[in-house]
Amino acid sequence: MESQPTDPRTLSVSQRVAILVKALDGAKRTNEALANCSNGDQMVEVLLDASRKLGLGLTRAELTRTPPFRDWIWWKNKEALLTIGDAKPRYQQDGDQGRAGGSSASSAQPERKKFLGLF
């Protein structure tokens, strides 16, 4: 019995995203296009085009909600996905890392509020 190739659009979103991630590894032109995007919306357009070319059928919503693309888009937009505690986005909390005089154990920073949640 010969096995029929599976239509990628019938796979789960996470499987299709994994295929796209593998396809981007070493794809010089696509990676340059992603790096040159000035915001997350432009990144989504590049990713949608790559998904179309591979026949994956990923939608804008699927790309913006599924890691790692969700995180790449967040990073490009510099928007916090979720902030708990002092309402300061994560990228601003960690903003002094790697700068002269900035350290993660700086005593100049206020003590973080503790969150005692259900998880």
ABEGO torsion letter per residue (X at the ends): XBBBBBBAAABBAAAAAAAAAAAABGBAAAAAAAAABABAAAAAAAAAAAAAAAGAGBBAAAAAABOAAAAAAAAAAGBBABBBEAGBBAAAAAAABGBBGBBAABAABBBBBBBBBAX
